[in-house]
């Protein structure tokens, strides 16, 4: 599983190149993932594990959870989805880094990268 998670993190690096500094935190466990027919994935973490939330995030999207979003139809997104699903299934915490942009869904930060807790 570590190989899957490492691959996901490497693939996701291309998504954050040149992006503004985003939120970060961890280790945090995913509360749940929501998948849409268009390939957009929403990932929910406990908000207490996240710091540095960018200004583009709408206030109503920050509550007891902090929601990241990404496009799982891209090669990097497919890798991130596989890694997040594996970590979620194993109950492993992840360290997350947001992209600093809300470019996939308005008002929600795009997930830039992550790595496992161990």
ROSE-4610 file (N, C-alpha, C; in Angstrom, 1 decimal, always signed):
// ROSE-4610
residu = [X/X/X/X/X/X/X/X/X/X/X/X/X/X/X/X/X/X/X/X/X/X/X/X/X/X/X/X/X/X/X/X/X/X/X/X/X/X/X/X/X/X/X/X/X/X/X/X/X/X/X/X/X/X/X/X/X/X/X/X/X/X/X/X/X/X/X/X/X/X/X/X/X/X/X/X/X/X/X/X/X/X/X/X/X/X/X/X/X/X/X/X/X/X/X/X/X/X/X/X/X/X/X/X/X/X/X/X/X/X/X/X/X/X/X/X/X/X/X/X/X/X/X/X/X/X/X/X/X/X/X/X/X/X/X/X/X/X/X/X/X/X/X/X/X/X/X/X/X/X/X/X/X/X/X/X/X/X/X/X/X/X/X/X/X/X/X/X/X/X/X/X/X/X/X/X/X/X/X/X/X/X/X/X/X/X/X/X/X/X/X/X/X/X/X/X/X/X/X/X/X/X/X/X/X/X/X/X/X/X/X/X/X/X/X/X/X/X/X/X/X/X/X/X/X/X/X/X/X/X/X/X/X/X/X/X/X/X/X/X/X/X/X/X/X/X/X/X/X/X/X/X/X/X/X/X/X/X/X/X/X/X/X/X/X/X/X/X/X/X/X/X/X/X/X/X/X/X/X/X/X/X/X/X/X/X/X/X/X/X/X/X/X/X/X/X/X/X/X/X/X/X/X/X/X/X/X/X/X/X/X/X/X/X/X/X/X/X/X/X/X/X/X/X/X/X/X/X/X/X/X/X/X/X/X/X/X/X/X/X/X/X/X/X/X/X/X/X/X/X/X/X/X/X]
num = [1/1/1/2/2/2/3/3/3/4/4/4/5/5/5/6/6/6/7/7/7/8/8/8/9/9/9/10/10/10/11/11/11/12/12/12/13/13/13/14/14/14/15/15/15/16/16/16/17/17/17/18/18/18/19/19/19/20/20/20/21/21/21/22/22/22/23/23/23/24/24/24/25/25/25/26/26/26/27/27/27/28/28/28/29/29/29/30/30/30/31/31/31/32/32/32/33/33/33/34/34/34/35/35/35/36/36/36/37/37/37/38/38/38/39/39/39/40/40/40/41/41/41/42/42/42/43/43/43/44/44/44/45/45/45/46/46/46/47/47/47/48/48/48/49/49/49/50/50/50/51/51/51/52/52/52/53/53/53/54/54/54/55/55/55/56/56/56/57/57/57/58/58/58/59/59/59/60/60/60/61/61/61/62/62/62/63/63/63/64/64/64/65/65/65/66/66/66/67/67/67/68/68/68/69/69/69/70/70/70/71/71/71/72/72/72/73/73/73/74/74/74/75/75/75/76/76/76/77/77/77/78/78/78/79/79/79/80/80/80/81/81/81/82/82/82/83/83/83/84/84/84/85/85/85/86/86/86/87/87/87/88/88/88/89/89/89/90/90/90/91/91/91/92/92/92/93/93/93/94/94/94/95/95/95/96/96/96/97/97/97/98/98/98/99/99/99/100/100/100/101/101/101/102/102/102/103/103/103/104/104/104/105/105/105/106/106/106/107/107/107/108/108/108/109/109/109/110/110/110/111/111/111/112/112/112/113/113/113/114/114/114/115/115/115/116/116/116/117/117/117/118/118/118]
x = [+0.8/+0.0/+0.9/+2.0/+2.9/+3.3/+3.5/+3.9/+2.8/+1.5/+0.4/+0.3/+0.5/+0.4/+1.5/+2.7/+3.9/+3.7/+3.1/+2.8/+1.8/+0.8/-0.2/+0.4/+1.3/+1.9/+2.8/+3.5/+4.4/+3.6/+2.5/+1.6/+1.0/+0.7/+0.0/+0.9/+2.2/+3.1/+3.0/+2.6/+2.5/+1.3/+0.3/-0.9/-0.6/+0.5/+0.8/+1.9/+2.6/+3.7/+3.3/+3.9/+3.6/+2.4/+1.7/+0.5/+0.8/-0.1/+0.1/+0.1/+0.7/+0.7/-0.7/-1.0/-2.4/-2.4/-3.5/-3.6/-2.8/-2.6/-1.8/-2.2/-1.8/-2.0/-2.0/-2.1/-2.1/-1.4/-1.4/-2.0/-3.5/-4.2/-5.7/-6.3/-7.3/-8.0/-9.2/-9.4/-10.5/-11.8/-12.7/-14.1/-14.8/-14.8/-15.4/-15.0/-15.3/-15.0/-16.4/-16.6/-17.8/-17.3/-17.9/-17.6/-18.7/-18.4/-19.5/-19.4/-20.5/-20.4/-19.4/-19.1/-18.1/-16.7/-16.5/-15.1/-14.5/-15.3/-14.9/-15.1/-14.0/-14.0/-13.9/-14.7/-14.6/-14.1/-13.1/-12.5/-12.7/-13.2/-13.5/-12.6/-11.9/-11.0/-11.5/-11.1/-11.4/-10.8/-11.5/-11.0/-9.9/-9.9/-8.9/-7.5/-7.4/-6.0/-5.5/-6.3/-5.9/-5.6/-4.5/-4.2/-3.9/-3.9/-3.6/-4.6/-5.9/-7.0/-6.9/-6.9/-6.8/-8.1/-7.9/-9.1/-10.1/-9.8/-10.8/-11.8/-11.6/-12.5/-13.7/-14.9/-16.2/-16.4/-16.8/-17.0/-17.9/-18.9/-19.9/-19.2/-18.0/-17.3/-16.3/-16.3/-15.5/-16.4/-16.5/-17.3/-16.5/-17.1/-16.4/-15.5/-15.7/-14.8/-14.3/-13.1/-12.6/-12.6/-13.1/-13.3/-12.3/-11.6/-10.8/-11.5/-11.1/-11.7/-10.6/-10.8/-9.9/-10.6/-9.9/-10.5/-9.8/-10.6/-10.1/-10.0/-10.3/-10.2/-8.8/-8.0/-6.6/-5.7/-4.5/-3.6/-3.2/-2.9/-2.6/-3.8/-4.9/-6.2/-6.5/-6.2/-6.5/-5.5/-4.3/-3.3/-3.7/-4.1/-4.5/-5.8/-6.7/-7.9/-7.5/-6.7/-6.2/-5.6/-4.7/-4.0/-4.9/-5.8/-6.7/-7.7/-8.1/-9.0/-8.3/-7.0/-6.2/-6.0/-5.6/-5.4/-6.7/-7.8/-9.1/-9.5/-9.3/-9.7/-8.8/-7.5/-6.6/-6.7/-7.5/-7.6/-6.3/-5.5/-4.3/-4.5/-3.8/-3.8/-2.9/-3.2/-2.4/-2.1/-0.9/-0.6/-1.0/-1.8/-2.3/-1.7/-1.7/-1.3/-2.3/-2.9/-3.8/-3.0/-3.7/-3.0/-3.0/-3.9/-4.1/-5.0/-5.6/-6.5/-7.9/-8.9/-10.2/-10.6/-9.8/-10.0/-10.7/-11.1/-11.9/-13.4/-13.6/-15.0/-14.9/-15.6/-15.6/-15.9/-15.0/-15.2/-14.7/-14.0/-13.4/-12.0/-11.1/-9.6/-9.4/-8.5/-8.1/-7.0/-7.1/-6.1/-4.9/-3.8/-2.5/-1.7/-1.5/-0.8/-1.0/-0.5/-0.6/+0.4/+0.7/+1.5/+1.0/+1.4/+0.9/+1.5/+0.9/+1.3/+2.6/+2.8/+3.9/+5.0]
y = [-1.2/+0.0/+1.3/+1.2/+2.4/+2.8/+1.8/+2.1/+2.8/+2.4/+3.1/+4.5/+4.7/+6.1/+6.9/+6.4/+7.1/+7.5/+6.6/+6.9/+8.0/+8.0/+9.0/+10.4/+10.4/+11.7/+12.2/+11.3/+11.8/+12.3/+11.6/+12.0/+13.4/+13.6/+14.8/+16.0/+15.8/+17.0/+17.9/+17.3/+18.1/+19.0/+18.7/+19.5/+20.8/+20.7/+21.9/+22.8/+22.4/+23.2/+24.6/+25.6/+27.0/+27.5/+26.7/+27.1/+27.9/+28.7/+29.5/+28.5/+28.9/+28.1/+27.9/+26.6/+26.3/+25.8/+25.3/+24.8/+23.5/+23.1/+21.9/+21.4/+20.2/+19.6/+18.1/+17.6/+16.2/+15.8/+14.5/+13.5/+13.6/+13.4/+13.4/+12.2/+11.7/+10.6/+11.2/+10.6/+11.0/+10.6/+11.5/+11.1/+10.4/+10.9/+10.2/+10.9/+10.2/+10.7/+10.6/+11.7/+11.7/+11.8/+10.9/+10.8/+11.3/+12.1/+12.5/+11.9/+11.8/+11.2/+11.9/+13.2/+13.9/+13.7/+12.8/+12.5/+13.4/+14.4/+15.2/+14.5/+14.5/+13.8/+14.9/+14.8/+15.6/+14.7/+15.3/+14.5/+15.4/+14.8/+15.5/+15.0/+16.0/+15.8/+16.6/+16.2/+17.0/+18.3/+19.4/+20.8/+21.1/+20.5/+20.8/+20.4/+19.6/+19.1/+20.0/+21.0/+21.8/+23.2/+23.8/+25.2/+25.9/+27.2/+28.0/+27.9/+28.0/+27.9/+29.1/+29.0/+30.1/+31.0/+32.2/+33.1/+32.7/+31.9/+31.5/+30.6/+30.0/+29.0/+29.7/+29.3/+29.9/+29.5/+30.5/+30.2/+29.1/+28.8/+27.7/+26.4/+26.4/+25.1/+24.7/+25.5/+25.2/+25.0/+23.8/+23.5/+22.6/+21.5/+20.5/+19.7/+19.7/+19.1/+20.2/+19.9/+20.7/+19.9/+20.4/+19.7/+20.1/+19.1/+19.3/+18.7/+19.1/+18.6/+18.4/+17.4/+17.2/+16.5/+16.5/+15.9/+14.5/+13.5/+12.1/+11.6/+12.4/+11.9/+12.2/+12.9/+13.2/+12.0/+11.9/+10.8/+11.1/+12.3/+12.6/+12.4/+12.8/+12.6/+11.1/+10.3/+8.8/+8.3/+8.7/+8.2/+8.7/+10.0/+10.5/+9.7/+9.4/+8.7/+7.3/+6.6/+5.3/+5.3/+6.3/+6.4/+6.8/+7.7/+8.1/+7.0/+6.2/+5.1/+4.0/+3.8/+2.8/+3.3/+4.5/+5.1/+5.0/+5.4/+5.4/+4.0/+3.0/+1.6/+1.1/+1.5/+1.0/+1.8/+2.9/+3.7/+4.5/+4.7/+5.5/+7.0/+7.8/+9.2/+9.6/+10.8/+11.4/+12.8/+13.3/+14.7/+15.3/+16.3/+16.9/+18.3/+18.6/+20.0/+20.4/+21.5/+22.1/+22.8/+23.1/+23.8/+25.3/+25.8/+27.2/+27.9/+27.1/+27.6/+26.8/+27.5/+26.9/+26.8/+26.0/+26.0/+24.8/+23.8/+22.7/+23.0/+23.4/+23.8/+25.1/+26.1/+27.4/+27.3/+28.0/+28.0/+26.8/+25.9/+24.7/+24.5/+24.4/+24.2/+22.9/+23.0/+21.8/+21.1/+19.8/+19.0/+19.0/+19.4/+19.4/+18.1/+17.6/+16.4/+15.9/+14.7/+14.1/+13.0/+12.7/+11.5/+10.8/+9.5/+8.8/+9.2/+8.8/+9.2/+8.4/+7.2/+6.4/+6.4]
z = [+0.0/+0.0/+0.0/+0.7/+0.7/-0.7/-1.6/-3.0/-3.7/-3.4/-4.0/-3.6/-2.3/-1.7/-2.2/-2.3/-2.8/-4.2/-5.0/-6.4/-6.5/-5.7/-5.7/-5.4/-4.4/-4.0/-5.1/-5.8/-6.9/-8.0/-8.4/-9.5/-9.2/-7.9/-7.5/-7.5/-7.5/-7.4/-8.7/-9.8/-11.0/-10.9/-10.1/-9.9/-9.1/-8.3/-7.4/-7.9/-9.0/-9.4/-9.7/-9.1/-9.3/-8.6/-7.8/-7.2/-5.9/-5.5/-4.2/-3.1/-2.0/-0.8/-0.3/+0.0/+0.4/+1.8/+2.2/+3.6/+3.7/+4.9/+5.2/+6.6/+6.8/+8.2/+8.2/+9.4/+9.6/+10.8/+11.1/+10.3/+10.5/+9.5/+9.5/+8.8/+9.3/+8.7/+7.8/+6.7/+5.9/+6.6/+6.7/+7.3/+6.2/+5.0/+3.9/+2.6/+1.5/+0.2/-0.6/-1.4/-2.2/-3.7/-4.5/-5.9/-6.7/-7.8/-8.7/-10.0/-10.8/-12.1/-13.1/-12.8/-13.6/-13.3/-12.2/-11.8/-10.7/-10.2/-9.2/-7.8/-7.0/-5.7/-4.6/-3.6/-2.4/-1.3/-0.6/+0.5/+1.8/+2.8/+4.1/+5.2/+5.8/+6.9/+8.1/+9.3/+10.5/+10.4/+10.5/+10.3/+11.4/+12.5/+13.6/+13.1/+12.1/+11.7/+10.6/+10.1/+8.9/+9.3/+8.8/+9.0/+7.7/+7.7/+6.5/+5.4/+5.8/+4.8/+3.9/+2.6/+1.7/+1.6/+1.2/+1.2/+0.1/-0.9/-1.9/-1.3/-0.2/+0.4/+1.0/+0.6/+1.1/+2.6/+3.4/+4.8/+5.1/+4.3/+4.5/+4.3/+3.7/+3.4/+4.5/+5.6/+6.7/+7.9/+8.4/+9.6/+10.5/+10.9/+11.6/+10.7/+9.4/+8.5/+7.5/+6.9/+5.8/+4.6/+3.5/+2.3/+1.2/+0.7/-0.4/-1.6/-2.8/-4.0/-5.0/-5.9/-7.0/-8.2/-9.3/-10.5/-10.7/-10.5/-10.6/-12.0/-13.0/-14.4/-15.0/-14.3/-14.7/-14.2/-14.9/-14.3/-12.9/-12.5/-11.1/-10.2/-10.6/-9.9/-9.6/-10.6/-10.5/-9.4/-9.4/-8.4/-7.0/-6.9/-5.6/-5.1/-6.0/-5.6/-5.1/-5.8/-5.3/-4.0/-3.8/-2.5/-1.4/-1.6/-0.6/-0.2/-1.2/-0.9/-0.1/-0.4/+0.3/+1.8/+2.0/+3.3/+4.1/+3.5/+4.2/+4.6/+3.7/+4.0/+5.1/+5.2/+6.2/+7.5/+7.5/+8.7/+9.0/+8.0/+8.1/+8.0/+8.8/+8.7/+7.6/+7.0/+5.9/+6.3/+5.8/+5.8/+4.5/+4.6/+3.3/+3.1/+1.8/+1.3/+0.3/+0.5/-0.5/-1.5/-2.7/-3.8/-3.5/-2.7/-2.4/-3.4/-4.3/-5.3/-5.2/-5.7/-5.7/-7.2/-7.9/-9.4/-9.9/-9.1/-9.6/-9.3/-8.1/-7.6/-6.9/-7.3/-6.7/-5.2/-4.4/-2.9/-2.2/-2.9/-2.2/-2.7/-1.8/-2.2/-2.9/-3.9/-4.6/-3.8/-3.7/-3.0/-3.8/-3.3/-4.0/-3.9/-2.7/-2.5/-1.1/-0.8/+0.5/+0.6/+1.9/+2.1/+3.4/+3.5/+4.7/+6.0/+7.0/+8.4/+8.7/+8.3/+8.7/+7.6]
